[in-house]
Amino acid sequence: MENGTKMKNKIKVFRAMHDLTQEALAQELGVTRQTILAIEKGKYDPSISLAFRIARRFGVTIEDVFTYEEGS
């Protein structure tokens, strides 16, 4: 990410816990599988709206799914 910041996430972990494929999660959230893939790999940061929808889908807080780290 830019300016030494990095957003990490645990979407893959939560998908595994709920036995969901990227495609199934994407369909539930109204996005493409490629969007889920890009978020999981840290190549794309979701909108705050999508981040809330992801967290709500798994019944957790945004902070449980996403962490924000500032670089040095």
C-alpha positions as CSV (number, residue, x, y, z in Angstrom):
1,M,0.0,0.0,0.0
2,E,1.1,3.6,-0.3
3,N,2.9,5.7,2.3
4,G,4.1,2.6,4.2
5,T,0.6,1.5,5.3
6,K,-0.7,-2.0,5.0
7,M,-4.2,-3.4,5.5
8,K,-4.2,-7.1,6.5
9,N,-7.2,-9.4,6.7
10,K,-8.3,-12.8,7.9
11,I,-11.0,-13.3,5.2
12,K,-9.5,-16.6,4.1
13,V,-9.5,-17.9,7.7
14,F,-13.2,-16.9,8.2
15,R,-14.1,-18.4,4.8
16,A,-12.5,-21.7,5.9
17,M,-14.3,-21.6,9.3
18,H,-17.6,-21.2,7.5
19,D,-16.8,-23.6,4.6
20,L,-17.2,-20.9,2.0
21,T,-15.5,-20.5,-1.4
22,Q,-14.4,-17.2,-2.7
23,E,-17.2,-17.5,-5.3
24,A,-19.9,-18.2,-2.7
25,L,-18.8,-15.3,-0.5
26,A,-18.6,-13.0,-3.5
27,Q,-22.1,-13.9,-4.5
28,E,-23.5,-13.2,-1.0
29,L,-21.8,-9.8,-0.9
30,G,-22.6,-8.8,-4.5
31,V,-19.0,-8.6,-5.7
32,T,-16.9,-10.7,-8.0
33,R,-14.7,-13.6,-6.9
34,Q,-11.7,-11.5,-8.2
35,T,-12.6,-8.8,-5.7
36,I,-12.5,-11.3,-2.8
37,L,-9.2,-12.7,-4.2
38,A,-7.6,-9.2,-4.4
39,I,-8.7,-8.3,-0.9
40,E,-7.4,-11.6,0.5
41,K,-4.0,-11.0,-1.2
42,G,-3.8,-7.4,0.1
43,K,-3.9,-6.0,-3.4
44,Y,-7.1,-4.1,-2.9
45,D,-8.6,-2.5,0.2
46,P,-12.4,-2.8,0.4
47,S,-14.7,0.2,0.8
48,I,-15.9,0.7,4.4
49,S,-19.3,-0.5,3.3
50,L,-17.9,-3.7,1.9
51,A,-15.7,-4.2,5.0
52,F,-18.8,-3.9,7.2
53,R,-20.7,-6.4,5.0
54,I,-17.8,-8.9,5.2
55,A,-17.6,-8.6,9.0
56,R,-21.4,-8.9,9.4
57,R,-21.5,-12.0,7.2
58,F,-19.2,-13.7,9.6
59,G,-20.9,-12.2,12.7
60,V,-17.7,-10.4,13.9
61,T,-16.4,-6.8,14.0
62,I,-14.4,-5.2,11.3
63,E,-11.4,-5.3,13.6
64,D,-11.7,-9.1,13.8
65,V,-11.4,-9.3,10.1
66,F,-9.1,-6.3,9.2
67,T,-6.0,-4.8,10.8
68,Y,-4.3,-1.7,9.7
69,E,-0.6,-1.3,10.2
70,E,1.5,1.8,9.6
71,G,4.9,1.3,8.2
72,S,8.1,2.9,9.4
